[in-house]
Structure formats: structure tokens, C-alpha cells
Amino acid sequence: FRSTNGELRAVAYPTPHNIGTNDIVTRAQFSDFELVWEWKASVGGNSGVMYRCTEQNSAATLSGPEYQLLDDTNSNYTGLPANQKMGAIYALFSPTTNKVLVPTGEWNQCRLLVQSNHVEHWLNGRRLISYEINSPAWTNALAAYTNYGNIPGFGQARSGYIAFQGHGEDSWFRNIKVRRLPPQ
């Protein structure tokens, strides 16, 4: 990551890349919160925001759910299922069909609401997903995606870190604001 003019830039990995994770993680942990930010990508950009992450595993993606950030229009990842596209809970839940993306290289408005087990993903003023951690749908989604289903405690932390992912392609974050919410 690099910081310029109030923007965080996840810089593309050199080719070939084998440098491990490239995430920025909050110092504080959050339980119930609202997070808003702006995100844009280079052509084919891929990133994410993981939440309620713990230190139990070597990478944030192995402990907390991910708000998927992806340039769906020009994705380098052809044939992705809907639950791995922009706004999804990565590999678990697909966003609704009312998703509105701005053109590649322009800023998307993102919002994440986490209260107790209730989670919502918003994009450009529209709610894309609303789900409950530990619901039957959650349990079934974890079982269907064995990468997470095989990780003890995945997504179970009541409090955790927020991580902004450097995935390997250029992407930018700005106007990041987090607000703690009262417990429900």
C-alpha cells in the first residue's frame, strides 16, 4: 500500500509475485459498527474489506467475512460465480441484481453495517445484501464453500479487526470512516 493525497493505494504486485498478503489492518477491534469508504480500481482490479478478523490465522481472509471489491466489468477472473463479484460476501452470498457500478476508474461509495449477527453490504446507495451470521443460510453457505467451512471459527468472532486487502492489482481507498454502534 502507498498513501498519496489522502488516498490509500493497493499497488499491483510485481510479476511473478509471491509476497504473501498485502493488507492494512486496523489497530482497534470493532464489534458493532458502520464503515463507509470510497473505492476504485484499475482495469480488472480486485480487493476487499474483511471484518471481525482475528489473529487466529495468518491472513485476514482466513478469519472474517469479506466485502468483495472487484471490477466486474473488466475482471481478469472470468467465469466467476455471482458470490465472488462486487459487493458479495466473498464466496458465501451473492449481491442482489439492483447493483449499480460506476465506470472503471471512478469512485464507488461503499457501506458496511455490522450489528450483532446482522450484516448489510451497500454499494452506491443501494443495499446489496442483508444476512445473519449463524443463521441456517450462513451455515449452509459455509458448508458449500469448503475453503471457509474447513477453518475452525471462521466468521464467529463477536469483535475483530477490519482489514483492507491488497490483492495484487491496483486499487484505491479514500474517505474511510468507521463509527461504533451500540450493541443490540
Phi, psi and chi 1 to 4 in degrees:
 res  aa     phi    psi   chi1   chi2   chi3   chi4
   1 PHE       -  148.2  -88.7   90.0      -      -
   2 ARG  -131.4  152.2  -66.2 -174.3 -177.0  146.3
   3 SER  -119.3  124.6  177.6      -      -      -
   4 THR  -145.8  132.6  -51.6      -      -      -
   5 ASN    51.6   39.1  -60.9  -34.4      -      -
   6 GLY    77.5   10.5      -      -      -      -
   7 GLU  -115.9  141.8  -61.2  172.8    3.2      -
   8 LEU   -97.9  130.4  -69.4  174.5      -      -
   9 ARG  -117.9  120.6  178.3 -179.7  174.6 -162.5
  10 ALA   -82.2  114.4      -      -      -      -
  11 VAL   -87.0  140.9 -179.4      -      -      -
  12 ALA   -59.1  140.1      -      -      -      -
  13 TYR   -68.5  149.5  -64.1  152.7      -      -
  14 PRO   -68.2  159.1   19.2  -24.4      -      -
  15 THR  -106.4  133.1  -54.9      -      -      -
  16 PRO   -74.1  155.8   30.8  -33.4      -      -
  17 HIS  -116.0  138.8   66.2  -82.8      -      -
  18 ASN  -153.5   50.0   59.0   -2.9      -      -
  19 ILE   -99.6    6.3   61.2  171.9      -      -
  20 GLY    79.2 -153.5      -      -      -      -
  21 THR   -78.5  157.4   61.7      -      -      -
  22 ASN  -140.4   59.0 -175.1   21.5      -      -
  23 ASP  -106.5  153.3  -57.4  -21.9      -      -
  24 ILE  -107.7  127.2  -69.6 -176.8      -      -
  25 VAL  -120.2  138.8 -179.2      -      -      -
  26 THR   -63.5  152.4   59.3      -      -      -
  27 ARG   -76.8  -36.7  -71.3 -176.6 -177.3  169.4
  28 ALA   -89.8  158.7      -      -      -      -
  29 GLN  -103.2  152.2  -66.8 -169.9   33.6      -
  30 PHE  -130.3  139.6  -62.4   86.5      -      -
  31 SER  -101.7  -75.2  -63.6      -      -      -
  32 ASP  -107.0  124.5  -62.1  -39.1      -      -
  33 PHE  -160.5  163.2   63.7   93.3      -      -
  34 GLU  -120.1  129.7  176.8 -175.8   32.5      -
  35 LEU  -121.0  127.8  175.3   70.0      -      -
  36 VAL  -123.6  147.6  -66.0      -      -      -
  37 TRP  -163.9  166.3   71.7   97.9      -      -
  38 GLU  -112.3  144.1  -66.9  176.9  -66.6      -
  39 TRP  -142.4  138.5  178.2   81.5      -      -
  40 LYS  -139.3  161.8   71.4  175.8  179.3  176.6
  41 ALA  -133.0  156.3      -      -      -      -
  42 SER   -74.0  173.1   59.3      -      -      -
  43 VAL   -57.0  124.4  171.8      -      -      -
  44 GLY    77.9   11.2      -      -      -      -
  45 GLY   -61.8  148.3      -      -      -      -
  46 ASN  -142.7  134.6 -175.7   -7.1      -      -
  47 SER  -161.7 -166.0 -171.8      -      -      -
  48 GLY  -177.2  166.8      -      -      -      -
  49 VAL  -124.6  116.8  173.8      -      -      -
  50 MET   -96.7  147.0  -75.5   72.4   69.0      -
  51 TYR  -136.3  154.9   44.0   98.4      -      -
  52 ARG    53.2   43.7  -71.6 -169.8  176.9  163.6
  53 CYS   -81.5  150.5  -59.5      -      -      -
  54 THR  -121.7  176.7   65.8      -      -      -
  55 GLU   -94.5   12.1  -64.3  177.5    5.2      -
  56 GLN   -70.9  -22.4   72.6 -177.6   30.4      -
  57 ASN  -125.0  169.3  -64.4  -58.3      -      -
  58 SER   -76.3  -15.2   60.0      -      -      -
  59 ALA  -138.5  147.3      -      -      -      -
  60 ALA   -57.8  -35.5      -      -      -      -
  61 THR   -65.2  -12.8   55.6      -      -      -
  62 LEU   -96.5    2.7  -60.1  177.1      -      -
  63 SER  -131.2  -27.0   64.1      -      -      -
  64 GLY  -130.8  154.4      -      -      -      -
  65 PRO   -60.5  158.6  -16.0   26.1      -      -
  66 GLU  -124.6  129.3  175.6 -178.4  -10.9      -
  67 TYR   -81.6  107.8 -177.9  122.9      -      -
  68 GLN   -73.0  131.7  171.1   70.3  -17.1      -
  69 LEU  -118.2  120.1  -59.5  170.6      -      -
  70 LEU  -153.4  139.7 -177.9   72.4      -      -
  71 ASP   -77.9   85.8  175.3   17.6      -      -
  72 ASP   -57.4  -35.9  -75.9   -6.8      -      -
  73 THR   -65.3  -39.3  -52.1      -      -      -
  74 ASN  -123.0   32.5  -57.3  -67.2      -      -
  75 SER   -60.3  136.1  177.1      -      -      -
  76 ASN   -77.7   -6.2  -64.7  -34.6      -      -
  77 TYR  -106.9   81.9  -53.0   92.7      -      -
  78 THR   -71.3  149.3   57.1      -      -      -
  79 GLY    74.5   18.8      -      -      -      -
  80 LEU   -68.2  141.1  -75.1  178.1      -      -
  81 PRO   -70.4  160.9   21.8  -28.2      -      -
  82 ALA   -58.3  -29.3      -      -      -      -
  83 ASN   -79.1   10.0   67.3    2.0      -      -
  84 GLN  -124.1   16.3  -66.1 -177.7   21.0      -
  85 LYS  -105.6  175.8  -67.0 -166.9  174.3 -175.1
  86 MET   -48.6  127.6  179.9   67.2  173.4      -
  87 GLY    89.3  -10.1      -      -      -      -
  88 ALA   -69.5  160.6      -      -      -      -
  89 ILE   -85.4  105.7  -73.4   86.6      -      -
  90 TYR   -45.4  121.8 -178.3   80.2      -      -
  91 ALA    67.7    2.5      -      -      -      -
  92 LEU  -113.9  -53.6  -60.9  178.4      -      -
  93 PHE  -132.4  138.3  -62.6  107.3      -      -
  94 SER   -86.1  147.4  -57.5      -      -      -
  95 PRO   -72.9  159.5   23.4  -28.7      -      -
  96 THR   -67.4  169.2   60.3      -      -      -
  97 THR   -81.4   -1.1   56.2      -      -      -
  98 ASN   -88.5   19.8   72.0  -12.7      -      -
  99 LYS   -67.5  134.1  176.1  169.9   56.5  175.0
 100 VAL  -121.1  119.7  173.4      -      -      -
 101 LEU  -104.7  144.1  -65.4  170.3      -      -
 102 VAL   -85.7  163.8  -61.0      -      -      -
 103 PRO   -59.7  148.5  -24.6   34.2      -      -
 104 THR   -51.1  134.5  -58.7      -      -      -
 105 GLY    92.6   -6.3      -      -      -      -
 106 GLU  -105.2  163.2  -66.5 -175.3   19.1      -
 107 TRP   -83.3  125.8  -66.7   99.2      -      -
 108 ASN   -90.7  143.4  -73.4  -77.0      -      -
 109 GLN   -95.8  117.9  -49.4  -67.5  -44.7      -
 110 CYS  -115.7  147.5  -55.5      -      -      -
 111 ARG  -145.0  137.7  178.3  176.8  177.9 -123.0
 112 LEU  -129.3  126.3  171.5   64.3      -      -
 113 LEU  -118.5  124.0  179.2   68.7      -      -
 114 VAL  -129.5  114.5 -179.4      -      -      -
 115 GLN  -136.3  114.3  -75.8 -166.7  -69.8      -
 116 SER    55.7 -121.0 -172.7      -      -      -
 117 ASN   -96.1    0.1  -76.4  -24.2      -      -
 118 HIS   -89.7  131.5 -178.9   76.4      -      -
 119 VAL  -134.2  139.4  179.7      -      -      -
 120 GLU  -131.2  139.0  -64.2  179.1    6.0      -
 121 HIS  -111.1  129.2  -72.8 -161.6      -      -
 122 TRP  -120.9  147.4  -69.1   70.8      -      -
 123 LEU  -143.0  124.6  177.0   66.4      -      -
 124 ASN    48.3   46.8  -63.1  -40.4      -      -
 125 GLY    82.4    3.8      -      -      -      -
 126 ARG  -122.1  134.9  -65.2 -177.0  179.1 -162.0
 127 ARG   -76.0  124.7 -173.7  173.0   71.9 -175.2
 128 LEU   -97.5  -32.7  -60.5 -178.0      -      -
 129 ILE  -149.3  143.0  -64.3  175.9      -      -
 130 SER  -138.9  123.7  176.7      -      -      -
 131 TYR  -147.9  167.3   76.4   97.9      -      -
 132 GLU  -119.0  123.3  -57.7  -67.6  -35.7      -
 133 ILE   -65.5  139.4  -64.8  171.7      -      -
 134 ASN    73.7    9.6  -64.9  -36.5      -      -
 135 SER   -77.3  167.0   67.7      -      -      -
 136 PRO   -57.1  -38.4  -28.5   37.0      -      -
 137 ALA   -62.2  -41.2      -      -      -      -
 138 TRP   -61.6  -49.5  168.0  -93.9      -      -
 139 THR   -60.1  -42.7  -57.7      -      -      -
 140 ASN   -66.5  -40.1  -67.8  -22.8      -      -
 141 ALA   -64.5  -41.6      -      -      -      -
 142 LEU   -62.0  -42.6  -80.4  178.7      -      -
 143 ALA   -65.2  -34.8      -      -      -      -
 144 ALA   -72.6  -30.8      -      -      -      -
 145 TYR  -105.9   91.6 -173.7   63.1      -      -
 146 THR   -63.6  -20.4   56.0      -      -      -
 147 ASN   -58.8  -40.4  -73.8    6.8      -      -
 148 TYR   -86.7  -38.5  -68.4  158.5      -      -
 149 GLY   -60.7  -23.1      -      -      -      -
 150 ASN   -92.2    1.8  -67.9  -32.4      -      -
 151 ILE   -99.8  111.4  -59.7  170.4      -      -
 152 PRO   -57.8  130.2  -20.6   30.3      -      -
 153 GLY    78.8    7.4      -      -      -      -
 154 PHE   -56.9  126.9  178.7   83.6      -      -
 155 GLY    70.5   11.0      -      -      -      -
 156 GLN   -95.4  -11.3  -63.6  -57.3  -56.8      -
 157 ALA   -65.2  134.1      -      -      -      -
 158 ARG   -78.7  -20.7  179.2   65.4 -179.7   93.2
 159 SER  -144.3  147.3 -179.1      -      -      -
 160 GLY  -173.5 -176.7      -      -      -      -
 161 TYR   -82.8  161.2  -58.6   99.1      -      -
 162 ILE  -109.1  131.8  -61.0  169.7      -      -
 163 ALA  -124.7  131.7      -      -      -      -
 164 PHE  -100.2  120.1  -63.1   87.1      -      -
 165 GLN   -86.1  133.3 -177.8 -176.1   51.7      -
 166 GLY   -99.9  107.2      -      -      -      -
 167 HIS   -95.5  -21.0 -169.2  -84.9      -      -
 168 GLY   133.3  -12.8      -      -      -      -
 169 GLU  -116.9  158.1  -62.2   86.2   11.1      -
 170 ASP   -64.6  129.9  -76.2  -23.3      -      -
 171 SER  -153.4  158.8   58.7      -      -      -
 172 TRP  -129.2  148.0  -67.3  -99.6      -      -
 173 PHE  -127.6  144.6  -63.3   86.6      -      -
 174 ARG  -156.8  169.4   73.2  176.1 -176.0 -171.0
 175 ASN    50.4   45.8  -64.5  -35.8      -      -
 176 ILE   -80.9  123.9  -58.5  166.4      -      -
 177 LYS  -137.7  131.8  -62.3  173.3 -175.0  156.4
 178 VAL  -122.7  138.9   63.6      -      -      -
 179 ARG  -129.8  121.7  176.2  174.8   63.7  108.2
 180 ARG   -69.1  141.3  -68.2 -176.9 -168.2  -83.5
 181 LEU  -113.6  152.3  -60.9  173.0      -      -
 182 PRO   -65.3  146.7   16.9  -23.5      -      -
 183 PRO   -63.0  149.5   -3.4    7.7      -      -
 184 GLN  -105.1      -  -78.6 -166.5  -31.1      -
